Amino acid sequence: MKLKTIIIEDELLGQQALTAILNGFCAGSIELVDVAASVEQAIASIKKHKPHLVFLDIALGIHVDGAFDVLKAFKTIDFKVVFTTSSKQPENILLALNKYGAKKYLLKPLDIDEVIDSVNLVKEEINMISHEDDLTGIKTLLNTIGVTETHNKIPFPVKNGVQYIPVEDIVMFRSDLNDTIVFINNGTSLKTSRNLKYFEDHYAGGDFIRVSRSYIINKKHVQSYSSEDGGTIHLSCECSAALSKNHAPGFFAALGR
């Protein structure tokens, strides 16, 4: 399946550059269905084409925050968003990533490899959602006939595909800007293109605990806690994570202290 894709960009050179990258390097993965140059055109185009992926500039004509005006027009954002912008303002980056769940925040001039990675990430996520829906149906059927799941694994999009790691083998997650580094109890680690908030939304609770802005840990791998350096949690494989004051009550409660 090709991703129906829209470019929202008010500058002609920007439109041409991104179109050339997508058509030249991602033609097998995307179908470019429209290019919009204003807030109004963007909203109309998204409603008409119902895209899988939208490349979105922040400033659109007279609208300095045009991207956010576009996104506010939709009660439910059921498409993936990649920002392509010259804005390095922290408030724009945080708003894009934290509030609107952007897959990537790419700065102009665009790097070809970063655009390709963005397309691959979205394609993997959409394929994974379909795969997970299939798995949910299978699990429901198995539970109905009395068969329970014995190997609980988490899928991680990585550069060359998807890697599945058993829950009990994961020591912790550490934020790495748009990505997350996953530490495994055999002493290895991997970088996945999903951000830390994704793992908090989908897996926090149970064994996984958010302990600071940058860390989610597996409580089964906790070995000790030290109040030095503001609070440090020591885990398996010589991993450690900072414990923030805001998350300390939840951490201690989860460990029964």
PyRosetta script that sets phi, psi and omega in degrees:
from pyrosetta import init, pose_from_sequence

init()
pose = pose_from_sequence("MKLKTIIIEDELLGQQALTAILNGFCAGSIELVDVAASVEQAIASIKKHKPHLVFLDIALGIHVDGAFDVLKAFKTIDFKVVFTTSSKQPENILLALNKYGAKKYLLKPLDIDEVIDSVNLVKEEINMISHEDDLTGIKTLLNTIGVTETHNKIPFPVKNGVQYIPVEDIVMFRSDLNDTIVFINNGTSLKTSRNLKYFEDHYAGGDFIRVSRSYIINKKHVQSYSSEDGGTIHLSCECSAALSKNHAPGFFAALGR")
pose.set_psi(1, 131.3)
pose.set_omega(1, 175.8)
pose.set_phi(2, -89.2)
pose.set_psi(2, 145.6)
pose.set_omega(2, 180.0)
pose.set_phi(3, -81.5)
pose.set_psi(3, 119.7)
pose.set_omega(3, 172.9)
pose.set_phi(4, -67.8)
pose.set_psi(4, 123.1)
pose.set_omega(4, -169.1)
pose.set_phi(5, -127.9)
pose.set_psi(5, 140.1)
pose.set_omega(5, 176.2)
pose.set_phi(6, -123.0)
pose.set_psi(6, 137.0)
pose.set_omega(6, 171.0)
pose.set_phi(7, -101.0)
pose.set_psi(7, 128.3)
pose.set_omega(7, 175.5)
pose.set_phi(8, -117.7)
pose.set_psi(8, 106.6)
pose.set_omega(8, -171.1)
pose.set_phi(9, -157.5)
pose.set_psi(9, 129.8)
pose.set_omega(9, -175.0)
pose.set_phi(10, -91.2)
pose.set_psi(10, -13.9)
pose.set_omega(10, -178.9)
pose.set_phi(11, -98.0)
pose.set_psi(11, 132.0)
pose.set_omega(11, -176.3)
pose.set_phi(12, -60.0)
pose.set_psi(12, -42.5)
pose.set_omega(12, -179.8)
pose.set_phi(13, -63.8)
pose.set_psi(13, -37.3)
pose.set_omega(13, 177.5)
pose.set_phi(14, -65.7)
pose.set_psi(14, -41.3)
pose.set_omega(14, 176.6)
pose.set_phi(15, -60.5)
pose.set_psi(15, -46.2)
pose.set_omega(15, -176.8)
pose.set_phi(16, -66.4)
pose.set_psi(16, -41.0)
pose.set_omega(16, -178.3)
pose.set_phi(17, -64.2)
pose.set_psi(17, -47.6)
pose.set_omega(17, -178.2)
pose.set_phi(18, -69.8)
pose.set_psi(18, -38.8)
pose.set_omega(18, 176.8)
pose.set_phi(19, -60.1)
pose.set_psi(19, -41.8)
pose.set_omega(19, -179.8)
pose.set_phi(20, -64.2)
pose.set_psi(20, -40.9)
pose.set_omega(20, 179.4)
pose.set_phi(21, -65.0)
pose.set_psi(21, -47.9)
pose.set_omega(21, -177.2)
pose.set_phi(22, -64.6)
pose.set_psi(22, -45.1)
pose.set_omega(22, -179.0)
pose.set_phi(23, -72.7)
pose.set_psi(23, -29.9)
pose.set_omega(23, -177.1)
pose.set_phi(24, -83.7)
pose.set_psi(24, -31.5)
pose.set_omega(24, -172.4)
pose.set_phi(25, -121.5)
pose.set_psi(25, -14.1)
pose.set_omega(25, -174.7)
pose.set_phi(26, -127.1)
pose.set_psi(26, 18.7)
pose.set_omega(26, -174.3)
pose.set_phi(27, -60.9)
pose.set_psi(27, -28.9)
pose.set_omega(27, 179.3)
pose.set_phi(28, -75.7)
pose.set_psi(28, -14.0)
pose.set_omega(28, -174.8)
pose.set_phi(29, -111.9)
pose.set_psi(29, -25.2)
pose.set_omega(29, -174.8)
pose.set_phi(30, -125.3)
pose.set_psi(30, 156.6)
pose.set_omega(30, 169.7)
pose.set_phi(31, -122.4)
pose.set_psi(31, 108.1)
pose.set_omega(31, -178.7)
pose.set_phi(32, -76.1)
pose.set_psi(32, 107.5)
pose.set_omega(32, -173.1)
pose.set_phi(33, -96.1)
pose.set_psi(33, -18.6)
pose.set_omega(33, -179.2)
pose.set_phi(34, -168.4)
pose.set_psi(34, 158.4)
pose.set_omega(34, 171.4)
pose.set_phi(35, -128.6)
pose.set_psi(35, 125.2)
pose.set_omega(35, -178.9)
pose.set_phi(36, -118.5)
pose.set_psi(36, 147.5)
pose.set_omega(36, -174.1)
pose.set_phi(37, -116.9)
pose.set_psi(37, -4.9)
pose.set_omega(37, -177.9)
pose.set_phi(38, -139.5)
pose.set_psi(38, 168.3)
pose.set_omega(38, 178.2)
pose.set_phi(39, -59.5)
pose.set_psi(39, -46.9)
pose.set_omega(39, -177.2)
pose.set_phi(40, -63.9)
pose.set_psi(40, -45.5)
pose.set_omega(40, 178.6)
pose.set_phi(41, -62.4)
pose.set_psi(41, -39.8)
pose.set_omega(41, -178.3)
pose.set_phi(42, -63.0)
pose.set_psi(42, -47.1)
pose.set_omega(42, -179.2)
pose.set_phi(43, -61.8)
pose.set_psi(43, -45.6)
pose.set_omega(43, -179.4)
pose.set_phi(44, -63.7)
pose.set_psi(44, -40.3)
pose.set_omega(44, -178.1)
pose.set_phi(45, -66.8)
pose.set_psi(45, -42.2)
pose.set_omega(45, 179.3)
pose.set_phi(46, -64.0)
pose.set_psi(46, -42.6)
pose.set_omega(46, 179.2)
pose.set_phi(47, -64.3)
pose.set_psi(47, -36.2)
pose.set_omega(47, -177.4)
pose.set_phi(48, -75.2)
pose.set_psi(48, -47.7)
pose.set_omega(48, -170.2)
pose.set_phi(49, -92.7)
pose.set_psi(49, -19.4)
pose.set_omega(49, -178.4)
pose.set_phi(50, 48.7)
pose.set_psi(50, 65.0)
pose.set_omega(50, -173.0)
pose.set_phi(51, -74.9)
pose.set_psi(51, 161.7)
pose.set_omega(51, 170.1)
pose.set_phi(52, -84.6)
pose.set_psi(52, -33.3)
pose.set_omega(52, -171.5)
pose.set_phi(53, -138.3)
pose.set_psi(53, 135.3)
pose.set_omega(53, 176.8)
pose.set_phi(54, -127.5)
pose.set_psi(54, 123.4)
pose.set_omega(54, 170.7)
pose.set_phi(55, -91.2)
pose.set_psi(55, 124.5)
pose.set_omega(55, -165.2)
pose.set_phi(56, -131.9)
pose.set_psi(56, 118.6)
pose.set_omega(56, 172.7)
pose.set_phi(57, -81.7)
pose.set_psi(57, 152.7)
pose.set_omega(57, -177.7)
pose.set_phi(58, -80.9)
pose.set_psi(58, -55.4)
pose.set_omega(58, -179.9)
pose.set_phi(59, -82.4)
pose.set_psi(59, 122.9)
pose.set_omega(59, 179.9)
pose.set_phi(60, -127.1)
pose.set_psi(60, 100.8)
pose.set_omega(60, -178.2)
pose.set_phi(61, 61.3)
pose.set_psi(61, -126.6)
pose.set_omega(61, -178.6)
pose.set_phi(62, -78.9)
pose.set_psi(62, -7.3)
pose.set_omega(62, -178.2)
pose.set_phi(63, -93.2)
pose.set_psi(63, 101.6)
pose.set_omega(63, -176.5)
pose.set_phi(64, -68.2)
pose.set_psi(64, -24.9)
pose.set_omega(64, 176.1)
pose.set_phi(65, -115.4)
pose.set_psi(65, 39.7)
pose.set_omega(65, -173.6)
pose.set_phi(66, -57.3)
pose.set_psi(66, -36.6)
pose.set_omega(66, -179.6)
pose.set_phi(67, -58.5)
pose.set_psi(67, -42.6)
pose.set_omega(67, -177.6)
pose.set_phi(68, -73.3)
pose.set_psi(68, -29.7)
pose.set_omega(68, 174.0)
pose.set_phi(69, -64.7)
pose.set_psi(69, -38.0)
pose.set_omega(69, 177.5)
pose.set_phi(70, -63.5)
pose.set_psi(70, -50.3)
pose.set_omega(70, -175.0)
pose.set_phi(71, -66.7)
pose.set_psi(71, -33.3)
pose.set_omega(71, 178.5)
pose.set_phi(72, -65.1)
pose.set_psi(72, -20.2)
pose.set_omega(72, -178.2)
pose.set_phi(73, -74.2)
pose.set_psi(73, -9.4)
pose.set_omega(73, -176.7)
pose.set_phi(74, -115.7)
pose.set_psi(74, 121.0)
pose.set_omega(74, 179.3)
pose.set_phi(75, -63.2)
pose.set_psi(75, -39.5)
pose.set_omega(75, 176.1)
pose.set_phi(76, -124.2)
pose.set_psi(76, 125.4)
pose.set_omega(76, 178.0)
pose.set_phi(77, -94.3)
pose.set_psi(77, 97.5)
pose.set_omega(77, -175.7)
pose.set_phi(78, -102.8)
pose.set_psi(78, 27.7)
pose.set_omega(78, 174.9)
pose.set_phi(79, -132.5)
pose.set_psi(79, 157.6)
pose.set_omega(79, 179.6)
pose.set_phi(80, -86.3)
pose.set_psi(80, 143.1)
pose.set_omega(80, -176.1)
pose.set_phi(81, -121.2)
pose.set_psi(81, 131.7)
pose.set_omega(81, 171.0)
pose.set_phi(82, -121.8)
pose.set_psi(82, 120.5)
pose.set_omega(82, 179.0)
pose.set_phi(83, -81.8)
pose.set_psi(83, 135.5)
pose.set_omega(83, 174.6)
pose.set_phi(84, -127.6)
pose.set_psi(84, 107.3)
pose.set_omega(84, -166.4)
pose.set_phi(85, -153.4)
pose.set_psi(85, 163.8)
pose.set_omega(85, 172.7)
pose.set_phi(86, -96.6)
pose.set_psi(86, -5.1)
pose.set_omega(86, -174.9)
pose.set_phi(87, -76.8)
pose.set_psi(87, 122.6)
pose.set_omega(87, 175.5)
pose.set_phi(88, -106.0)
pose.set_psi(88, 12.5)
pose.set_omega(88, -177.5)
pose.set_phi(89, -67.4)
pose.set_psi(89, 126.8)
pose.set_omega(89, -177.5)
pose.set_phi(90, -55.8)
pose.set_psi(90, -36.6)
pose.set_omega(90, -178.0)
pose.set_phi(91, -65.5)
pose.set_psi(91, -35.4)
pose.set_omega(91, 177.2)
pose.set_phi(92, -69.6)
pose.set_psi(92, -40.7)
pose.set_omega(92, 179.4)
pose.set_phi(93, -63.4)
pose.set_psi(93, -46.4)
pose.set_omega(93, -179.0)
pose.set_phi(94, -65.5)
pose.set_psi(94, -41.3)
pose.set_omega(94, 179.7)
pose.set_phi(95, -63.5)
pose.set_psi(95, -43.6)
pose.set_omega(95, -179.4)
pose.set_phi(96, -62.8)
pose.set_psi(96, -46.1)
pose.set_omega(96, -174.3)
pose.set_phi(97, -81.3)
pose.set_psi(97, -44.2)
pose.set_omega(97, -172.0)
pose.set_phi(98, -86.0)
pose.set_psi(98, -41.8)
pose.set_omega(98, -177.5)
pose.set_phi(99, -85.7)
pose.set_psi(99, -41.5)
pose.set_omega(99, -173.2)
pose.set_phi(100, -105.4)
pose.set_psi(100, 2.2)
pose.set_omega(100, 172.4)
pose.set_phi(101, 60.2)
pose.set_psi(101, 37.1)
pose.set_omega(101, 179.5)
pose.set_phi(102, -57.6)
pose.set_psi(102, 141.1)
pose.set_omega(102, 178.9)
pose.set_phi(103, -72.3)
pose.set_psi(103, -38.2)
pose.set_omega(103, 179.0)
pose.set_phi(104, -147.7)
pose.set_psi(104, 155.6)
pose.set_omega(104, 174.9)
pose.set_phi(105, -125.1)
pose.set_psi(105, 97.8)
pose.set_omega(105, -172.9)
pose.set_phi(106, -101.1)
pose.set_psi(106, 132.8)
pose.set_omega(106, -179.7)
pose.set_phi(107, -95.6)
pose.set_psi(107, 141.5)
pose.set_omega(107, 175.7)
pose.set_phi(108, -79.7)
pose.set_psi(108, 150.0)
pose.set_omega(108, -4.8)
pose.set_phi(109, -67.2)
pose.set_psi(109, 140.4)
pose.set_omega(109, -172.5)
pose.set_phi(110, -69.6)
pose.set_psi(110, 138.8)
pose.set_omega(110, 174.5)
pose.set_phi(111, -89.6)
pose.set_psi(111, 128.6)
pose.set_omega(111, -175.8)
pose.set_phi(112, -57.8)
pose.set_psi(112, -45.1)
pose.set_omega(112, -178.1)
pose.set_phi(113, -62.6)
pose.set_psi(113, -36.1)
pose.set_omega(113, 179.5)
pose.set_phi(114, -68.5)
pose.set_psi(114, -37.8)
pose.set_omega(114, 176.8)
pose.set_phi(115, -65.4)
pose.set_psi(115, -44.5)
pose.set_omega(115, 178.6)
pose.set_phi(116, -60.7)
pose.set_psi(116, -44.7)
pose.set_omega(116, 178.8)
pose.set_phi(117, -59.9)
pose.set_psi(117, -38.3)
pose.set_omega(117, 179.8)
pose.set_phi(118, -63.7)
pose.set_psi(118, -44.7)
pose.set_omega(118, 178.6)
pose.set_phi(119, -63.2)
pose.set_psi(119, -44.7)
pose.set_omega(119, 179.9)
pose.set_phi(120, -62.4)
pose.set_psi(120, -40.1)
pose.set_omega(120, 179.1)
pose.set_phi(121, -60.9)
pose.set_psi(121, -48.6)
pose.set_omega(121, -179.0)
pose.set_phi(122, -64.1)
pose.set_psi(122, -42.4)
pose.set_omega(122, 179.7)
pose.set_phi(123, -61.7)
pose.set_psi(123, -43.4)
pose.set_omega(123, 179.3)
pose.set_phi(124, -64.0)
pose.set_psi(124, -41.2)
pose.set_omega(124, -178.8)
pose.set_phi(125, -65.4)
pose.set_psi(125, -43.4)
pose.set_omega(125, -179.6)
pose.set_phi(126, -66.3)
pose.set_psi(126, -42.3)
pose.set_omega(126, 176.7)
pose.set_phi(127, -63.4)
pose.set_psi(127, -36.6)
pose.set_omega(127, -178.7)
pose.set_phi(128, -70.0)
pose.set_psi(128, -38.0)
pose.set_omega(128, 177.2)
pose.set_phi(129, -59.8)
pose.set_psi(129, -44.4)
pose.set_omega(129, 178.3)
pose.set_phi(130, -62.3)
pose.set_psi(130, -42.2)
pose.set_omega(130, 179.8)
pose.set_phi(131, -65.0)
pose.set_psi(131, -41.7)
pose.set_omega(131, -178.9)
pose.set_phi(132, -68.3)
pose.set_psi(132, -34.5)
pose.set_omega(132, 175.3)
pose.set_phi(133, -62.2)
pose.set_psi(133, -41.3)
pose.set_omega(133, 177.3)
pose.set_phi(134, -63.1)
pose.set_psi(134, -41.8)
pose.set_omega(134, -179.9)
pose.set_phi(135, -64.7)
pose.set_psi(135, -37.0)
pose.set_omega(135, 179.1)
pose.set_phi(136, -61.5)
pose.set_psi(136, -43.0)
pose.set_omega(136, 178.0)
pose.set_phi(137, -63.2)
pose.set_psi(137, -40.4)
pose.set_omega(137, 178.9)
pose.set_phi(138, -65.6)
pose.set_psi(138, -43.8)
pose.set_omega(138, -179.5)
pose.set_phi(139, -62.6)
pose.set_psi(139, -40.1)
pose.set_omega(139, 178.5)
pose.set_phi(140, -62.1)
pose.set_psi(140, -43.5)
pose.set_omega(140, 178.5)
pose.set_phi(141, -62.9)
pose.set_psi(141, -44.0)
pose.set_omega(141, -179.7)
pose.set_phi(142, -63.0)
pose.set_psi(142, -42.1)
pose.set_omega(142, 179.1)
pose.set_phi(143, -64.3)
pose.set_psi(143, -35.4)
pose.set_omega(143, -179.8)
pose.set_phi(144, -62.6)
pose.set_psi(144, -36.7)
pose.set_omega(144, -178.3)
pose.set_phi(145, -96.8)
pose.set_psi(145, 10.4)
pose.set_omega(145, 172.2)
pose.set_phi(146, 90.4)
pose.set_psi(146, 14.7)
pose.set_omega(146, 177.8)
pose.set_phi(147, -104.1)
pose.set_psi(147, 127.1)
pose.set_omega(147, -178.0)
pose.set_phi(148, -105.8)
pose.set_psi(148, 155.0)
pose.set_omega(148, 179.6)
pose.set_phi(149, -74.7)
pose.set_psi(149, 133.3)
pose.set_omega(149, -177.6)
pose.set_phi(150, -107.0)
pose.set_psi(150, -20.5)
pose.set_omega(150, -177.6)
pose.set_phi(151, -124.0)
pose.set_psi(151, 101.9)
pose.set_omega(151, -178.6)
pose.set_phi(152, -91.2)
pose.set_psi(152, 111.5)
pose.set_omega(152, -177.1)
pose.set_phi(153, -122.7)
pose.set_psi(153, 152.7)
pose.set_omega(153, 177.2)
pose.set_phi(154, -108.6)
pose.set_psi(154, 130.7)
pose.set_omega(154, 178.1)
pose.set_phi(155, -84.6)
pose.set_psi(155, 136.9)
pose.set_omega(155, 179.2)
pose.set_phi(156, -124.3)
pose.set_psi(156, 117.6)
pose.set_omega(156, 172.8)
pose.set_phi(157, -66.3)
pose.set_psi(157, 124.3)
pose.set_omega(157, 175.4)
pose.set_phi(158, -123.5)
pose.set_psi(158, 175.8)
pose.set_omega(158, -169.4)
pose.set_phi(159, -59.3)
pose.set_psi(159, -36.1)
pose.set_omega(159, -175.8)
pose.set_phi(160, -106.5)
pose.set_psi(160, 17.9)
pose.set_omega(160, 178.3)
pose.set_phi(161, 148.6)
pose.set_psi(161, -135.7)
pose.set_omega(161, -179.6)
pose.set_phi(162, -131.8)
pose.set_psi(162, 135.0)
pose.set_omega(162, 176.9)
pose.set_phi(163, -116.5)
pose.set_psi(163, 134.8)
pose.set_omega(163, -178.5)
pose.set_phi(164, -107.0)
pose.set_psi(164, 124.0)
pose.set_omega(164, -177.4)
pose.set_phi(165, -120.6)
pose.set_psi(165, 129.7)
pose.set_omega(165, 175.6)
pose.set_phi(166, -59.4)
pose.set_psi(166, 140.0)
pose.set_omega(166, -178.1)
pose.set_phi(167, -54.4)
pose.set_psi(167, -43.1)
pose.set_omega(167, -175.2)
pose.set_phi(168, -68.5)
pose.set_psi(168, -15.8)
pose.set_omega(168, -179.8)
pose.set_phi(169, -88.8)
pose.set_psi(169, -10.6)
pose.set_omega(169, -177.4)
pose.set_phi(170, -85.9)
pose.set_psi(170, 122.4)
pose.set_omega(170, -179.3)
pose.set_phi(171, -85.5)
pose.set_psi(171, -47.8)
pose.set_omega(171, 179.9)
pose.set_phi(172, -166.3)
pose.set_psi(172, 165.5)
pose.set_omega(172, 172.9)
pose.set_phi(173, -114.5)
pose.set_psi(173, 137.6)
pose.set_omega(173, 175.5)
pose.set_phi(174, -127.3)
pose.set_psi(174, 130.9)
pose.set_omega(174, 180.0)
pose.set_phi(175, -65.9)
pose.set_psi(175, 140.5)
pose.set_omega(175, 175.1)
pose.set_phi(176, -138.2)
pose.set_psi(176, 73.2)
pose.set_omega(176, -174.5)
pose.set_phi(177, 56.3)
pose.set_psi(177, -114.9)
pose.set_omega(177, -179.0)
pose.set_phi(178, -76.4)
pose.set_psi(178, -15.6)
pose.set_omega(178, -173.6)
pose.set_phi(179, -109.3)
pose.set_psi(179, 179.7)
pose.set_omega(179, 177.0)
pose.set_phi(180, -137.0)
pose.set_psi(180, 138.4)
pose.set_omega(180, 173.3)
pose.set_phi(181, -99.8)
pose.set_psi(181, 128.1)
pose.set_omega(181, -178.4)
pose.set_phi(182, -106.4)
pose.set_psi(182, 124.2)
pose.set_omega(182, 179.7)
pose.set_phi(183, -100.5)
pose.set_psi(183, 131.5)
pose.set_omega(183, -172.4)
pose.set_phi(184, -114.7)
pose.set_psi(184, 150.6)
pose.set_omega(184, -170.6)
pose.set_phi(185, -73.8)
pose.set_psi(185, 0.6)
pose.set_omega(185, 172.1)
pose.set_phi(186, -92.8)
pose.set_psi(186, 8.4)
pose.set_omega(186, 177.1)
pose.set_phi(187, 91.3)
pose.set_psi(187, 0.0)
pose.set_omega(187, 179.5)
pose.set_phi(188, -98.8)
pose.set_psi(188, 173.7)
pose.set_omega(188, 176.1)
pose.set_phi(189, -148.2)
pose.set_psi(189, 162.1)
pose.set_omega(189, 175.6)
pose.set_phi(190, -142.1)
pose.set_psi(190, 153.3)
pose.set_omega(190, 176.0)
pose.set_phi(191, -105.0)
pose.set_psi(191, 129.4)
pose.set_omega(191, 177.9)
pose.set_phi(192, -118.0)
pose.set_psi(192, 151.5)
pose.set_omega(192, -174.3)
pose.set_phi(193, -81.9)
pose.set_psi(193, 3.5)
pose.set_omega(193, 173.5)
pose.set_phi(194, -87.9)
pose.set_psi(194, 145.1)
pose.set_omega(194, -179.7)
pose.set_phi(195, -85.3)
pose.set_psi(195, 170.7)
pose.set_omega(195, -173.6)
pose.set_phi(196, -64.2)
pose.set_psi(196, -32.6)
pose.set_omega(196, -179.4)
pose.set_phi(197, -62.0)
pose.set_psi(197, -34.4)
pose.set_omega(197, 177.8)
pose.set_phi(198, -58.6)
pose.set_psi(198, -46.1)
pose.set_omega(198, -177.8)
pose.set_phi(199, -70.4)
pose.set_psi(199, -31.8)
pose.set_omega(199, 175.2)
pose.set_phi(200, -65.9)
pose.set_psi(200, -45.5)
pose.set_omega(200, -177.7)
pose.set_phi(201, -64.8)
pose.set_psi(201, -35.6)
pose.set_omega(201, -172.7)
pose.set_phi(202, -97.2)
pose.set_psi(202, -25.5)
pose.set_omega(202, -170.9)
pose.set_phi(203, -130.7)
pose.set_psi(203, -12.4)
pose.set_omega(203, 179.6)
pose.set_phi(204, -64.5)
pose.set_psi(204, 148.7)
pose.set_omega(204, -170.1)
pose.set_phi(205, 100.9)
pose.set_psi(205, 160.2)
pose.set_omega(205, -175.9)
pose.set_phi(206, 68.2)
pose.set_psi(206, -126.7)
pose.set_omega(206, -177.5)
pose.set_phi(207, -78.9)
pose.set_psi(207, -24.7)
pose.set_omega(207, -175.7)
pose.set_phi(208, -94.4)
pose.set_psi(208, 132.0)
pose.set_omega(208, -175.3)
pose.set_phi(209, -129.5)
pose.set_psi(209, 130.4)
pose.set_omega(209, 172.4)
pose.set_phi(210, -78.2)
pose.set_psi(210, 121.9)
pose.set_omega(210, -175.5)
pose.set_phi(211, -114.5)
pose.set_psi(211, -9.6)
pose.set_omega(211, 176.1)
pose.set_phi(212, -168.8)
pose.set_psi(212, -178.9)
pose.set_omega(212, -179.8)
pose.set_phi(213, -61.8)
pose.set_psi(213, -28.0)
pose.set_omega(213, -172.3)
pose.set_phi(214, -109.3)
pose.set_psi(214, -6.6)
pose.set_omega(214, -171.8)
pose.set_phi(215, -132.8)
pose.set_psi(215, 141.2)
pose.set_omega(215, 163.5)
pose.set_phi(216, -124.4)
pose.set_psi(216, 130.8)
pose.set_omega(216, -176.8)
pose.set_phi(217, -117.0)
pose.set_psi(217, 160.7)
pose.set_omega(217, 171.8)
pose.set_phi(218, -97.2)
pose.set_psi(218, 114.7)
pose.set_omega(218, -173.5)
pose.set_phi(219, -62.3)
pose.set_psi(219, -21.9)
pose.set_omega(219, -179.9)
pose.set_phi(220, -71.7)
pose.set_psi(220, -13.9)
pose.set_omega(220, 179.7)
pose.set_phi(221, -103.8)
pose.set_psi(221, 5.8)
pose.set_omega(221, 178.9)
pose.set_phi(222, -71.4)
pose.set_psi(222, 129.8)
pose.set_omega(222, 178.9)
pose.set_phi(223, -109.5)
pose.set_psi(223, -36.5)
pose.set_omega(223, 178.9)
pose.set_phi(224, -162.9)
pose.set_psi(224, 167.1)
pose.set_omega(224, 176.2)
pose.set_phi(225, -131.8)
pose.set_psi(225, 136.5)
pose.set_omega(225, 177.3)
pose.set_phi(226, -123.7)
pose.set_psi(226, 134.6)
pose.set_omega(226, 179.1)
pose.set_phi(227, -80.9)
pose.set_psi(227, -5.4)
pose.set_omega(227, 178.6)
pose.set_phi(228, -69.8)
pose.set_psi(228, 157.4)
pose.set_omega(228, 179.8)
pose.set_phi(229, 57.1)
pose.set_psi(229, 31.9)
pose.set_omega(229, 177.4)
pose.set_phi(230, 84.7)
pose.set_psi(230, -4.6)
pose.set_omega(230, 178.7)
pose.set_phi(231, 117.4)
pose.set_psi(231, 113.2)
pose.set_omega(231, -177.6)
pose.set_phi(232, -130.9)
pose.set_psi(232, 132.9)
pose.set_omega(232, 176.3)
pose.set_phi(233, -100.4)
pose.set_psi(233, 126.9)
pose.set_omega(233, 178.9)
pose.set_phi(234, -102.6)
pose.set_psi(234, 131.8)
pose.set_omega(234, -174.8)
pose.set_phi(235, -125.3)
pose.set_psi(235, -178.9)
pose.set_omega(235, 178.1)
pose.set_phi(236, -58.3)
pose.set_psi(236, 158.9)
pose.set_omega(236, 175.1)
pose.set_phi(237, 59.8)
pose.set_psi(237, 29.7)
pose.set_omega(237, 177.7)
pose.set_phi(238, 61.1)
pose.set_psi(238, 25.6)
pose.set_omega(238, 174.3)
pose.set_phi(239, -82.9)
pose.set_psi(239, 152.0)
pose.set_omega(239, 175.5)
pose.set_phi(240, -145.2)
pose.set_psi(240, 153.0)
pose.set_omega(240, -178.4)
pose.set_phi(241, -140.4)
pose.set_psi(241, 141.2)
pose.set_omega(241, 176.8)
pose.set_phi(242, -74.7)
pose.set_psi(242, 139.8)
pose.set_omega(242, 175.7)
pose.set_phi(243, -106.7)
pose.set_psi(243, 119.1)
pose.set_omega(243, -180.0)
pose.set_phi(244, -85.0)
pose.set_psi(244, 157.6)
pose.set_omega(244, -178.9)
pose.set_phi(245, -60.8)
pose.set_psi(245, -39.3)
pose.set_omega(245, -177.8)
pose.set_phi(246, -66.6)
pose.set_psi(246, -31.1)
pose.set_omega(246, -176.4)
pose.set_phi(247, -97.7)
pose.set_psi(247, -5.4)
pose.set_omega(247, -177.4)
pose.set_phi(248, -59.7)
pose.set_psi(248, -44.4)
pose.set_omega(248, -179.3)
pose.set_phi(249, -58.5)
pose.set_psi(249, -42.0)
pose.set_omega(249, -179.8)
pose.set_phi(250, -67.2)
pose.set_psi(250, -36.9)
pose.set_omega(250, 179.1)
pose.set_phi(251, -63.7)
pose.set_psi(251, -50.9)
pose.set_omega(251, -177.2)
pose.set_phi(252, -67.1)
pose.set_psi(252, -35.0)
pose.set_omega(252, 178.2)
pose.set_phi(253, -65.5)
pose.set_psi(253, -40.5)
pose.set_omega(253, -179.8)
pose.set_phi(254, -65.1)
pose.set_psi(254, -30.6)
pose.set_omega(254, 179.2)
pose.set_phi(255, -92.3)
pose.set_psi(255, 6.4)
pose.set_omega(255, 175.1)
pose.set_phi(256, 74.6)
pose.set_psi(256, 26.8)
pose.set_omega(256, -179.5)
pose.set_phi(257, -102.4)
pose.dump_pdb("model.pdb")
